[in-house]
Amino acid sequence: MYEILEKKQIAPSVNYFRISAPRIAKRRKAGQFVMIRTTQEGERIPLTIADADPVEGSVSLVVQEVGKTTMQMGKLKVGDVILDMAGPLGKPTHVEKKRHTVVIVGGGIGTAPAHPIAQAHKNIGNKVISILGARNKDLLIMEEEMRKTSDEVLVMTDDGSYGIKGLVTEGILSLVARGEKISEVIAIGPPVMMKFVSSTTRPLNIPTTVSLNTIMIDGTGMCGGCRVTVGGKNKFVCVDGPEFDGHLVDWDNMMLRQRSYQDLESESLNRWKEHGSKGCNLHRMADEATAKEETEAKHE
């Protein structure tokens, strides 16, 4: 089991966890992820490692509450434990000395997995410009951490409540317009954001890497749930990725597959809200009923 050492809310419905996981902390590299399961009856979900401290033996995860499992995690406290954490999984980010600037684009919650990638490029001496995007100021995360590991940070908000009003693609174009020479763009965030980043950089001939977060069950390539089409070939995000050439990803197919279990996910979430969100899940109710029967039997 993996103990929660720290937990804090960093944006509405977005929680930061620092979790004891010594073996994972020592081995993880930028771009890798873990598969976690909160309870014996729970599902497995992939979460990208946002940071790690190999000396302390901890990893940091940033989790947005969108479904049953992430909402369950939102109710955990310091001292609670995560039942399973398998990793590090996936291929690490390919990091090498670049001639020109590396642009890291983090959209919404995607800023968290972008952080270790920016760290890795900065640590080997690359010039790093980070573009952080959010719908509004309240939803912006990890700005301070990204400033520490970037030569420059552009903040883009849809409503103009903070930074520059506009989309992250406009941030990329503004860098090109001012004459910035870009060796690579690395984009992480909602699929539609990564799709438009890729379509923006393609005519500019800027190599673009994206990190995909698809449906996963085991994280080891056996289930096939994370299958995507890249360059006309089937790839598994968990073992062939999670990073791919954004210009080759079949984005429409990927986003269609992402919606495959939407109805079942909504049903699972609604059932949990009805029976489990206040701690009165069906398993505990059954245990209480059994205990009551045993007590009554003793008094007969």
ROLOVO-629752 format. One record per residue: residue in one letter; y, z, x of N, C-alpha, C in turn. Coordinates in Angstrom, 3 decimals. Atoms other than C-alpha are relative to their C-alpha. Layout:
   code         ny         nz         nx        cay        caz        cax         cy         cz         cx
      A          Y          Z          X          Y          Z          X          Y          Z          X
...
***
This chain:
   code         ny         nz         nx        cay        caz        cax         cy         cz         cx
      M     -1.193      0.000      0.839      0.000      0.000      0.000      1.255      0.000      0.883
      Y     -1.221      0.226     -0.763      3.558     -0.727      1.086      1.156      0.777     -0.637
      E     -1.006     -0.911      0.553      6.201      1.958      0.612      1.392     -0.620      0.027
      I     -1.389      0.444      0.078      9.720      1.118     -0.513      0.875      1.021      0.722
      L     -0.846     -0.883     -0.803     12.110      2.593      2.082      1.438      0.014     -0.495
      E     -1.379      0.115      0.489     15.340      1.383      0.519      0.030     -1.001     -1.140
      K     -0.209      0.938      1.095     16.400     -0.276     -2.694      1.450      0.094     -0.443
      K     -1.370      0.006      0.512     19.849     -1.341     -3.855      0.242     -1.287     -0.770
      Q     -0.379      1.178      0.768     21.339     -3.724     -6.372      1.151     -0.681      0.720
      I     -1.044      0.707     -0.737     23.393     -6.405     -4.616      0.742     -1.024     -0.859
      A     -0.657      0.870      0.985     24.319     -8.507     -7.668     -0.682      0.283     -1.336
      P      0.654     -0.221      1.289     23.579     -8.436    -11.409     -1.419     -0.555     -0.010
      S      1.421      0.359      0.072     19.758     -8.466    -11.769     -0.577     -0.470      1.333
      V      0.504      0.358     -1.333     19.338     -8.970     -8.007     -0.118      1.279      0.836
      N      0.261     -1.224     -0.757     17.746     -6.198     -5.931     -0.443     -0.294      1.424
      Y      0.403      0.057     -1.404     17.364     -5.703     -2.201     -1.012      1.112      0.248
      F      1.035     -0.982     -0.340     14.183     -3.970     -0.996     -0.252     -0.037      1.506
      R      0.491     -0.126     -1.375     13.375     -2.710      2.495     -1.320      0.744     -0.086
      I      1.354     -0.475      0.256      9.629     -2.141      2.606     -0.755      0.174      1.315
      S      0.809     -0.253     -1.188      7.313     -0.635      5.210     -1.180     -0.983      0.043
      A      1.076      0.982     -0.179      5.041     -3.432      6.473     -0.047     -0.367      1.481
      P     -0.079      0.168     -1.456      4.592     -3.043     10.264     -0.628     -1.280      0.536
      R      0.676      1.190     -0.538      2.102     -5.866     10.866      0.753     -1.272     -0.351
      I     -0.745      1.184      0.425      4.090     -8.391      8.849      1.316     -0.093      0.764
      A     -1.289     -0.025     -0.690      7.362     -7.315     10.490     -0.120     -0.515      1.433
      K      0.187      0.420     -1.389      5.949     -7.962     13.968     -0.307     -1.483      0.118
      R      0.472      1.370     -0.109      4.558    -11.400     13.174      0.884     -1.034     -0.693
      R     -0.720      0.980      0.824      7.000    -12.966     10.738      0.986     -0.802      0.845
      K     -0.999      0.869     -0.596      9.217    -15.878     11.730      0.863     -0.571     -1.119
      A     -0.929      0.544      0.993     12.147    -17.517      9.988     -0.704     -1.039     -0.870
      G      0.545      0.978      0.940     11.162    -19.464      6.885     -1.289      0.415     -0.664
      Q      1.285     -0.398      0.573      7.943    -17.576      6.139      0.181      0.923     -1.201
      F     -0.061     -0.779      1.226      7.084    -15.706      2.953     -1.206      0.928     -0.102
      V      1.132     -0.874      0.302      4.774    -13.053      1.528     -0.409     -0.213     -1.450
      M      0.478     -0.045      1.381      2.634    -12.894     -1.606     -0.157      1.470     -0.349
      I      0.075     -1.415      0.363      3.034     -9.581     -3.404     -0.633      0.173     -1.379
      R      0.530     -0.392      1.310      1.285     -7.833     -6.276      0.373      1.461     -0.191
      T     -0.515     -1.352      0.177      2.834     -4.709     -7.740     -1.045      0.978     -0.521
      T      1.015     -0.873      0.595     -0.153     -3.338     -9.683     -1.351     -0.702     -0.005
      Q      1.353      0.548      0.023     -3.900     -3.825     -9.984     -0.124     -1.130     -1.022
      E      0.087      0.999      1.064     -3.415     -5.821    -13.205      1.071     -1.088      0.134
      G     -1.138      0.895     -0.105     -0.354     -7.707    -11.943     -0.327     -1.362      0.575
      E      0.127      1.332     -0.572      0.143    -11.323    -10.961      0.531      0.007      1.432
      R     -0.528      0.172     -1.346      0.838    -12.510     -7.423      1.203     -0.933     -0.058
      I     -1.175      0.873     -0.069      4.258    -13.966     -6.677      0.449     -0.146      1.456
      P     -0.494      0.203     -1.364      5.749    -15.491     -3.511      1.451      0.463      0.134
      L     -1.359     -0.419     -0.289      8.865    -13.941     -1.984      0.288     -0.270      1.476
      T     -0.341      0.310     -1.385     10.590    -15.209      1.156      0.569      1.238      0.680
      I     -0.476     -1.152     -0.771     11.269    -12.628      3.861      1.450     -0.251      0.407
      A     -1.427      0.164     -0.274     15.042    -12.165      4.094      0.396      0.567      1.353
      D     -0.276     -0.604     -1.305     14.939    -10.037      7.252     -1.193      0.874      0.366
      A      1.084     -0.879     -0.432     12.600     -7.867      9.303      0.460      0.811      1.202
      D     -0.269     -0.868     -1.145     12.781     -4.992     11.783     -1.346      0.379      0.604
      P      1.316     -0.286     -0.583      9.691     -5.026     14.035     -0.100      1.377      0.632
      V      0.013     -1.349     -0.589     10.700     -1.731     15.675     -0.259      1.039     -1.080
      E      0.210     -0.914      1.127     10.972      0.132     12.374     -1.293     -0.335     -0.729
      G      1.182      0.426      0.731      8.107     -1.923     10.950      0.274     -0.271     -1.461
      S     -0.368      0.251      1.398      9.918     -3.046      7.819      0.379     -1.457     -0.202
      V     -0.472      1.320      0.399     10.607     -6.292      5.982      0.948      0.167     -1.177
      S     -0.967     -0.042      1.093     13.450     -7.022      3.581     -0.238     -1.156     -0.955
      L      0.178      0.998      1.049     13.021     -8.869      0.298      1.169      0.093     -0.968
      V     -1.047      0.039      1.019     15.717     -9.958     -2.153     -0.617     -0.631     -1.240
      V      0.769      0.383      1.185     14.364    -10.233     -5.688      0.923     -0.095     -1.220
      Q     -0.761      0.190      1.230     16.045    -11.676     -8.773     -0.901      0.244     -1.197
      E      0.794     -0.331      1.184     14.807    -10.300    -12.088      0.069     -1.155     -0.998
      V      0.040      1.136      0.925     13.766    -13.392    -14.047     -1.256     -0.004     -0.857
      G      1.259     -0.030      0.740     10.171    -12.772    -15.171     -0.588      1.394     -0.013
      K      0.621     -1.314      0.159      7.744     -9.950    -15.871     -0.127      0.748      1.318
      T      0.259     -0.705     -1.262      6.797     -9.141    -12.280      1.287      0.393      0.704
      T     -1.250     -0.346     -0.669     10.317     -9.294    -10.878      0.760      1.080     -0.765
      M     -0.617     -1.087      0.773     11.538     -7.110    -13.749     -0.743      1.313      0.221
      Q      0.756     -1.201     -0.356      8.738     -4.657    -13.003      0.481      0.547      1.343
      M     -0.498     -0.438     -1.296      9.936     -4.569     -9.413      1.372      0.650     -0.121
      G     -1.331     -0.560      0.195     13.439     -3.862    -10.656     -0.010      1.451     -0.432
      K      0.103     -1.378      0.446     12.193     -0.562    -12.068     -0.564      0.930      1.080
      L      0.539     -0.820     -1.079     10.663      0.612     -8.789      1.118      0.736      0.722
      K     -0.978     -0.835     -0.687     12.390      3.305     -6.756     -0.447      0.233      1.442
      V      0.348     -0.381     -1.369     12.508      4.471     -3.140     -1.151      1.002     -0.048
      G      1.194     -0.855      0.006      9.159      6.102     -2.370     -1.152     -0.589     -0.785
      D      1.065      0.711      0.708      7.236      3.885     -4.799     -0.654     -0.992      0.961
      V      0.722      0.913     -0.886      4.719      1.449     -3.364     -0.301     -1.333     -0.679
      I      0.494      1.305      0.413      3.854     -2.234     -3.622     -1.484     -0.013      0.313
      L      1.451     -0.077     -0.204      0.086     -2.537     -4.060     -0.466     -0.952      1.100
      D      0.445      1.008     -0.962     -0.468     -5.780     -2.086      1.193     -0.756      0.567
      M     -0.974      0.895     -0.605      1.622     -7.743      0.373     -0.725     -0.798      1.091
      A      0.717      0.847     -0.944     -0.071    -10.660      2.130      0.985     -0.906      0.727
      G     -0.893      0.858     -0.749      1.703    -12.474      4.927      0.043      0.387      1.464
      P     -0.897      1.085      0.415      3.470    -13.827      6.770     -0.763     -1.296     -0.245
      L      0.644      1.231      0.417      2.500    -17.092      5.082      0.952     -1.184      0.162
      G     -0.796      1.208     -0.132      3.683    -20.672      5.392      0.342     -0.317      1.439
      K     -0.410      0.420     -1.338      4.873    -22.636      8.387      1.409      0.498      0.295
      P     -1.358     -0.447     -0.352      7.863    -21.145     10.222      0.976     -1.169      0.076
      T     -1.045      1.000     -0.175     11.153    -23.009     10.358     -0.059     -0.578      1.417
      H     -0.058      0.633     -1.316     11.250    -25.539     13.191      1.416      0.181      0.542
      V     -1.308     -0.305     -0.583     14.091    -24.302     15.404      0.040     -0.536      1.427
      E     -0.183      0.540     -1.343     15.305    -26.186     18.469      1.482     -0.166      0.272
      K     -1.405      0.162     -0.373     18.531    -26.636     20.383      0.501     -1.345     -0.527
      K     -0.578      1.201      0.598     20.712    -29.123     18.541      1.262     -0.419      0.755
      R     -1.196      0.520     -0.663     23.407    -31.351     19.949      1.251      0.331     -0.794
      H     -1.158     -0.247      0.854     25.679    -30.834     16.978     -0.283      1.162     -0.950
      T      0.023     -1.147      0.907     26.200    -28.381     14.113     -1.210     -0.004     -0.923
      V      1.015     -0.200      1.036     23.448    -26.981     11.902      0.706      0.615     -1.204
      V     -0.631     -0.500      1.227     24.670    -26.522      8.330     -1.073      0.636     -0.867
      I      0.937     -0.747      0.843     22.838    -23.856      6.324      0.623      0.163     -1.381
      V     -0.517     -0.079      1.369     23.299    -24.113      2.545     -0.862      0.972     -0.801
      G      0.701     -0.962      0.842     22.349    -21.119      0.405      0.586      0.004     -1.392
      G     -0.472      0.027      1.380     22.599    -21.496     -3.354     -0.532      1.186     -0.776
      G      0.443     -1.167      0.768     22.504    -18.262     -5.380     -0.917      0.879      0.810
      I      0.979     -0.858     -0.659     19.428    -16.228     -4.471     -0.530     -0.655      1.278
      G      0.454      0.714     -1.190     18.650    -18.908     -1.854      0.686      0.436      1.280
      T     -0.668     -0.515     -1.201     21.104    -17.229      0.507     -0.899      0.973      0.746
      A      0.880     -0.980     -0.647     18.476    -14.544      1.182     -0.981     -0.653      0.969
      P      0.876      0.666     -0.966     15.837    -16.870      2.705      0.752     -0.841      1.025
      A     -0.799      0.743     -0.975     18.646    -18.826      4.404      0.423      0.885      1.163
      H     -0.501     -0.931     -1.014     19.656    -15.709      6.344     -0.811     -0.009      1.288
      P      0.752      0.007     -1.258     16.752    -15.548      8.852      0.021     -1.354      0.705
      I     -0.077      1.328     -0.611     17.028    -19.308      9.412      1.311     -0.148      0.765
      A     -1.282     -0.005     -0.710     20.712    -18.958     10.290     -0.095      0.867      1.251
      Q      0.195     -0.874     -1.166     19.763    -16.067     12.596     -0.726     -0.733      1.121
      A      0.827      0.665     -1.004     17.125    -18.138     14.367      0.777     -1.093      0.733
      H     -0.781      1.061     -0.636     19.452    -21.085     15.006      1.119      0.575      0.862
      K     -1.082     -0.621     -0.766     22.284    -18.843     16.154     -0.536      0.626      1.281
      N      0.574     -0.696     -1.153     19.976    -16.934     18.506     -0.328     -0.939      1.163
      I      0.289      0.923     -1.105     19.108    -20.078     20.478      1.235     -0.800      0.407
      G     -1.254      0.589     -0.452     22.743    -21.130     20.777      0.517     -1.164     -0.802
      N     -0.526      1.077      0.840     23.214    -23.634     17.960      1.272      0.437     -0.716
      K     -1.163     -0.280      0.840     26.538    -23.874     16.168     -0.462     -0.023     -1.446
      V      0.461     -0.143      1.381     25.917    -22.688     12.615      1.195      0.121     -0.935
      I     -0.968     -0.135      1.095     28.135    -23.304      9.606     -0.808      0.217     -1.271
      S      0.721     -0.307      1.239     26.901    -21.695      6.405      0.884     -0.281     -1.202
      I     -0.676      0.236      1.279     27.854    -22.814      2.916     -0.736      0.802     -1.052
      L      0.608     -0.869      1.006     27.205    -20.199      0.235      0.537     -0.382     -1.370
      G     -0.418      0.395      1.334     27.251    -21.196     -3.413     -0.450      0.988     -1.058
      A      0.345     -0.865      1.132     27.289    -19.151     -6.611      0.839     -0.423     -1.206
      R     -0.769      0.358      1.199     28.407    -19.556    -10.199      1.335      0.727     -0.033
      N     -1.236     -0.773     -0.059     30.985    -16.798     -9.715     -0.110      1.064      1.088
      K     -0.057     -0.968     -1.095     32.003    -14.050     -7.289     -1.060      1.084     -0.135
      D      0.954     -1.089      0.206     29.741    -11.416     -8.858     -1.417     -0.376      0.415
      L      1.355      0.445     -0.302     26.636    -13.522     -8.173     -0.193     -0.385      1.465
      L      0.100      0.319     -1.420     27.399    -14.113     -4.501     -0.705      1.139      0.730
      I      0.741     -1.035     -0.722     24.973    -12.259     -2.198      0.039     -0.252      1.508
      M      0.202      0.010     -1.451     24.694    -11.454      1.518      1.077     -0.765      0.774
      E     -1.084      0.686     -0.711     28.087    -12.893      2.497      0.244      0.638      1.366
      E     -0.267     -0.693     -1.262     28.639    -10.242      5.178     -1.078     -0.305      1.036
      E      1.104      0.284     -0.919     25.177    -10.815      6.700      0.081     -1.430      0.529
      M     -0.092      1.397     -0.431     25.720    -14.578      6.805      1.189     -0.221      0.933
      R     -1.139      0.127     -0.913     29.129    -14.187      8.452     -0.354      0.490      1.401
      K      0.385     -0.545     -1.299     27.524    -12.138     11.239     -0.836     -0.980      0.809
      T      0.906      0.909     -0.707     25.114    -14.938     12.072      0.439     -1.457     -0.078
      S     -0.535      1.368      0.119     27.342    -17.997     11.485      1.317     -0.096      0.762
      D     -1.295      0.245     -0.632     30.239    -19.543     13.376      1.099     -0.149     -1.039
      E     -0.953      0.200      1.087     31.886    -20.321     10.057     -0.747      0.078     -1.315
      V      0.610     -0.088      1.328     31.182    -19.625      6.392      0.958     -0.588     -1.036
      L     -0.749      0.501      1.148     32.380    -21.633      3.400     -0.639      0.580     -1.256
      V      0.494     -0.545      1.259     32.061    -19.911      0.034      0.482     -0.887     -1.135
      M     -0.313      0.878      1.126     31.902    -22.150     -3.030     -0.421      0.693     -1.294
      T      0.368     -0.524      1.319     32.010    -20.832     -6.603      0.329     -1.031     -1.070
      D     -0.186      0.994      1.066     31.652    -22.935     -9.733      1.311      0.205     -0.745
      D     -1.187     -0.283      0.807     34.512    -21.167    -11.501      1.246      0.279      0.832
      G     -1.165     -0.249     -0.851     36.800    -20.661     -8.486      0.415      1.452      0.076
      S     -0.358     -1.423     -0.010     36.705    -16.857     -8.850      0.019      0.585      1.406
      Y      0.000     -0.458     -1.387     36.169    -16.547     -5.082     -0.249     -1.203      0.899
      G      0.196      1.113     -0.917     36.327    -18.844     -2.098      0.611     -1.287     -0.534
      I     -0.478      1.314      0.423     36.684    -22.542     -2.897     -0.690     -0.385     -1.303
      K      0.599      0.451      1.246     36.162    -23.875     -6.403     -0.713     -1.322      0.235
      G      0.756      1.229     -0.164     33.406    -26.455     -6.358     -1.453      0.268      0.311
      L      1.431     -0.084     -0.267     29.779    -27.171     -5.557     -0.259     -0.041      1.502
      V      0.327     -0.012     -1.427     27.995    -26.775     -2.233      0.023     -1.408      0.583
      T     -0.051      1.383     -0.495     27.757    -30.575     -1.976      1.422     -0.379      0.411
      E     -1.393      0.258     -0.362     31.561    -30.684     -1.920      0.334      0.670      1.325
      G     -0.192     -0.668     -1.284     31.448    -28.196      0.932     -0.520     -0.851      1.146
      I      0.564      0.882     -1.030     29.185    -30.541      2.924      0.943     -1.181      0.251
      L     -0.883      1.157     -0.143     31.476    -33.505      2.250      1.314      0.365      0.674
      S     -1.247     -0.427     -0.647     34.523    -31.485      3.337     -0.182      0.138      1.508
      L      0.275     -0.095     -1.436     32.867    -30.815      6.703     -0.043     -1.391      0.624
      V      0.074      1.377     -0.498     32.112    -34.517      7.141      1.402     -0.606      0.080
      A     -1.348      0.576      0.054     35.668    -35.435      6.141      0.883      0.494      1.132
      R     -0.839     -0.533     -1.084     37.170    -33.190      8.797     -0.533     -0.389      1.387
      G      0.508      0.498     -1.259     35.014    -34.820     11.456     -1.101      0.832      0.633
      E      1.077     -0.837     -0.534     32.295    -32.193     11.881     -1.255     -0.851      0.193
      K      1.243      0.714     -0.265     29.238    -33.731     13.530     -1.176      0.906     -0.316
      I      1.077     -0.836      0.531     26.104    -32.456     11.813     -1.348     -0.550      0.443
      S      1.342      0.393     -0.424     22.635    -32.551     13.349     -1.021      0.162     -1.114
      E      0.976     -0.287      1.059     20.831    -31.080     10.336      0.641      0.855     -1.079
      V     -0.342     -0.867      1.132     21.426    -29.633      6.897     -1.287      0.661     -0.469
      I      1.140     -0.746      0.526     19.054    -26.908      5.705      0.456      0.634     -1.311
      A     -0.435     -0.464      1.324     19.296    -26.166      1.976     -1.090      0.803     -0.684
      I      0.930     -0.847      0.745     17.678    -23.374     -0.010      0.708      0.508     -1.253
      G     -0.592     -0.452      1.244     18.346    -22.593     -3.649     -0.720     -0.614     -1.185
      P      0.621      0.618      1.166     17.643    -23.891     -7.154     -0.387     -1.444      0.299
      P      0.437      1.369     -0.277     15.696    -27.182     -7.136      1.068     -1.052     -0.247
      V     -1.001      1.025      0.306     18.527    -29.107     -8.778      1.082     -0.020      1.068
      M     -0.988     -0.046     -1.083     20.924    -27.897     -6.060     -0.523     -0.719      1.231
      M      0.583      0.636     -1.181     18.553    -28.969     -3.282     -0.124     -1.505     -0.192
      K      0.094      1.436      0.302     18.047    -32.312     -5.012      1.338     -0.692      0.264
      F     -1.305      0.635     -0.163     21.783    -33.033     -5.056      0.523      0.110      1.425
      V     -0.332     -0.062     -1.428     22.271    -31.798     -1.495     -0.680     -1.161      0.727
      S      0.754      1.081     -0.651     19.561    -34.257     -0.434      0.573     -1.374     -0.336
      S     -0.567      1.296      0.377     21.112    -37.121     -2.408      1.392     -0.201      0.608
      T     -1.315      0.085     -0.651     24.491    -36.301     -0.813     -0.130     -0.365      1.467
      T      0.141      0.227     -1.442     23.211    -36.320      2.766     -0.745     -1.287      0.338
      R      0.795      1.208     -0.294     20.891    -39.336      2.444      0.875     -1.178      0.442
      P     -0.823      1.139     -0.444     23.624    -42.036      2.569      0.791      0.280      1.275
      L     -0.709     -0.368     -1.229     25.235    -40.099      5.429     -0.940      0.052      1.200
      N      1.019     -0.033     -1.054     21.986    -40.255      7.424     -0.045      1.346      0.727
      I      0.093     -1.344     -0.569     22.026    -36.487      7.967     -1.377      0.563     -0.330
      P      1.313     -0.606      0.266     18.490    -35.049      8.358      0.158      1.267     -0.825
      T     -0.146     -1.111      0.938     17.965    -32.532      5.565     -1.353      0.659     -0.266
      T      1.205     -0.793      0.235     15.372    -29.795      5.307      0.223      0.905     -1.205
      V     -0.090     -0.875      1.175     14.682    -27.939      2.061     -1.194      0.948      0.010
      S      1.082     -0.990      0.120     12.596    -24.829      1.378     -0.349      0.130     -1.473
      L      0.410      0.058      1.404     10.598    -25.097     -1.842     -0.658      1.300     -0.443
      N      0.596     -1.199      0.596      9.654    -22.204     -4.096     -0.677     -0.419     -1.301
      T      0.739      0.523      1.148      6.969    -23.505     -6.438     -0.928      1.069     -0.571
      I      1.012     -0.892      0.562      4.317    -21.911     -8.625     -1.090      0.214      1.046
      M      1.079     -0.319     -0.943      1.806    -20.123     -6.371     -0.884      1.081     -0.594
      I      0.946     -1.019      0.465     -1.310    -18.106     -7.103     -0.597      0.761      1.174
      D      0.617     -0.700     -1.131     -3.014    -17.360     -3.800      0.797     -0.128      1.288
      G     -0.814      0.152     -1.196     -0.601    -18.685     -1.167     -0.757     -0.471      1.217
      T      0.821      0.418     -1.142     -3.424    -20.015      1.019     -0.542     -1.418     -0.141
      G      0.394      1.393      0.141     -3.890    -23.586     -0.251     -1.230     -0.248     -0.850
      M      1.242      0.185      0.760     -6.920    -22.979     -2.475      0.225     -0.371     -1.455
      C     -0.144      0.191      1.445     -5.479    -23.037     -5.991      0.623     -1.343     -0.368
      G     -0.647      1.285      0.287     -3.378    -26.204     -5.786      1.186      0.102     -0.928
      G     -1.111     -0.153      0.940     -0.713    -24.745     -8.071      1.345     -0.407      0.564
      C     -1.294      0.284     -0.623      2.064    -25.380     -5.548      0.127     -1.450      0.445
      R      0.019      1.397     -0.443      1.319    -29.102     -5.170      1.320     -0.706     -0.296
      V     -1.206      0.817      0.148      4.325    -31.348     -4.625     -0.272     -1.374      0.616
      T      0.114      1.334     -0.578      4.756    -35.023     -3.811      1.135     -0.194      1.002
      V     -0.983      0.192     -1.067      6.507    -35.670     -0.498     -0.329     -1.301      0.723
      G      0.258      1.292     -0.624      6.833    -39.199      0.797     -1.180     -0.730     -0.598
      G      1.097      0.656      0.692      4.311    -40.362     -1.790     -1.350      0.641      0.218
      K      1.259     -0.684     -0.270      1.659    -37.913     -0.578      0.023      1.407     -0.586
      N      0.109     -1.362      0.518      0.392    -34.651     -2.085      0.073      1.003      1.149
      K     -0.121     -1.077     -0.972      1.412    -31.550     -0.144     -0.087      1.332     -0.741
      F      0.034     -1.347      0.561      0.804    -27.859     -0.754      1.097      0.831      0.666
      V     -1.161     -0.718     -0.534      3.955    -25.785     -0.367     -0.424      1.200      0.839
      C      0.376     -1.246     -0.674      2.091    -22.652      0.731     -0.528     -0.207      1.411
      V      0.575      0.214     -1.327      0.336    -24.192      3.747      0.641     -1.168      0.753
      D     -0.685      1.117     -0.653      2.133    -27.498      4.436      1.494      0.286      0.138
      G     -1.424     -0.347      0.016      5.553    -25.924      3.816      0.191      1.453      0.358
      P     -0.760      0.431      1.191      7.533    -24.280      2.416      1.111     -1.013      0.275
      E     -1.110      0.895     -0.310      9.942    -26.580      4.277     -0.452     -1.450      0.114
      F      0.309      1.427     -0.007      9.996    -30.356      3.809      1.282     -0.803      0.176
      D     -1.120      0.924     -0.074     12.218    -33.352      4.342      0.531     -0.214     -1.423
      G     -0.570      0.093      1.336     14.540    -33.209      1.333      0.148     -1.411     -0.509
      H     -0.153      1.396      0.401     14.943    -36.985      1.328     -1.302     -0.606     -0.494
      L      1.303      0.536      0.380     11.211    -37.443      0.694     -0.632      0.721     -1.194
      V      0.573     -0.784      1.104     10.589    -34.821     -2.032      0.211     -0.728     -1.329
      D     -0.118      0.517      1.371      9.869    -36.117     -5.542      0.509      1.150     -0.866
      W     -0.617     -1.146      0.656     12.300    -33.718     -7.178     -0.320      0.061     -1.490
      D      0.252     -0.001      1.441     11.740    -34.787    -10.788     -1.407      0.491     -0.308
      N      1.370     -0.452      0.183      7.985    -34.279    -10.489     -0.128      1.487      0.272
      M      0.064     -1.422     -0.341      8.442    -30.917     -8.831      0.585      0.866     -1.115
      M     -0.649     -0.809      1.038     10.842    -29.632    -11.487     -0.791     -0.035     -1.305
      L      0.859      0.086      1.181      8.521    -30.869    -14.245     -1.168      0.970      0.132
      R      1.121     -0.915     -0.233      5.607    -28.942    -12.700      0.444      1.460     -0.068
      Q     -0.516     -1.370      0.059      7.809    -25.841    -12.413      0.034      0.538     -1.425
      R     -0.108     -0.409      1.404      8.077    -25.808    -16.205     -1.358      0.029     -0.712
      S      1.325      0.128      0.615      4.307    -26.121    -16.792     -0.408      1.216     -0.816
      Y      0.466     -1.229      0.654      3.788    -22.484    -17.789      1.152      0.794     -0.610
      Q     -1.181     -0.680      0.535      7.192    -21.706    -19.264     -0.311      0.827     -1.242
      D      0.308     -0.705      1.246      5.811    -20.743    -22.673     -0.835      1.247      0.277
      L      0.848     -1.144     -0.328      3.126    -18.489    -21.187      0.780      1.070      0.754
      E     -0.825     -0.958     -0.738      5.647    -16.887    -18.830      0.898      0.779     -0.953
      S     -0.854     -0.672      0.992      7.968    -16.135    -21.752     -0.811      0.972     -0.847
      E      0.865     -0.870      0.799      5.079    -14.714    -23.773     -0.370      1.261      0.776
      S      0.350     -1.139     -0.840      4.021    -12.485    -20.872      1.171      0.958      0.144
      L     -1.199     -0.833     -0.141      7.574    -11.243    -20.388      0.288      0.759     -1.292
      N     -0.278     -0.658      1.283      8.041    -10.506    -24.100     -1.002      1.113     -0.291
      R      1.008     -1.034      0.209      4.742     -8.606    -24.241      0.289      1.222      0.863
      W     -0.311     -1.108     -0.903      5.758     -6.530    -21.237      1.210      0.785     -0.495
      K     -1.183     -0.685      0.532      9.168     -5.780    -22.741     -0.373      0.882     -1.186
      E      0.403     -0.753      1.195      7.445     -4.623    -25.936     -0.855      1.204      0.346
      H      0.968     -1.063     -0.267      4.693     -2.530    -24.349      0.166      0.711      1.338
      G      0.045     -0.568     -1.341      5.457     -1.923    -20.704      1.317      0.345      0.650
      S     -1.249     -0.175     -0.710      9.146     -1.921    -19.814      0.466      1.448      0.044
      K     -0.381     -1.411      0.000      9.500      1.768    -20.681     -1.138      0.884      0.495
      G      1.094     -0.776     -0.583      6.313      2.779    -18.934     -1.154      0.223     -0.943
      C      1.073     -0.250      0.961      4.177      2.769    -22.084     -0.890     -1.234     -0.109
      N      0.815      1.201      0.055      1.944     -0.139    -21.108     -1.348      0.277     -0.654
      L      1.232     -0.124      0.763     -1.320     -0.811    -22.850     -1.068      0.778      0.759
      H      1.009     -0.706     -0.789     -3.423      0.518    -19.973      0.244      1.510     -0.051
      R     -0.298     -1.424      0.050     -1.598      3.862    -19.960     -0.297      0.558     -1.389
      M      0.282     -0.446      1.359     -1.882      4.068    -23.738     -1.503      0.216     -0.192
      A      1.446     -0.145      0.111     -5.632      3.538    -23.463     -0.477      1.250      0.724
      D      0.365     -1.196     -0.767     -5.900      6.233    -20.781      0.358      1.269     -0.766
      E     -0.432     -1.168      0.767     -3.943      8.662    -22.956     -0.921      0.224     -1.197
      A      0.903     -0.120      1.150     -6.172      7.910    -25.940     -1.343      0.579      0.436
      T      1.269     -0.522     -0.524     -9.284      8.574    -23.826      0.114      1.479      0.324
      A     -0.209     -1.400     -0.355     -7.836     11.833    -22.509      0.075      0.875     -1.246
      K     -0.117     -0.747      1.241     -7.019     12.938    -26.049     -1.353      0.218     -0.632
      E      1.338     -0.112      0.540    -10.552     12.218    -27.206     -0.824      1.029      0.760
      E      0.748     -0.956     -0.832    -11.988     14.198    -24.292      0.450      1.429     -0.272
      T     -0.514     -1.345      0.304     -9.711     17.145    -25.056     -0.496      0.494     -1.340
      E      0.468     -0.378      1.329    -10.653     17.131    -28.712     -1.498      0.333      0.019
      A      1.452     -0.246     -0.093    -14.345     16.965    -27.808     -0.282      1.378      0.579
      K      0.202     -1.298     -0.634    -14.007     20.077    -25.644      0.230      1.146     -0.985
      H     -0.342     -1.063      0.951    -12.594     22.053    -28.580     -0.881      0.001     -1.227
      E      0.892      0.046      1.168    -15.269     21.027    -31.033     -1.143      0.991      0.159
***
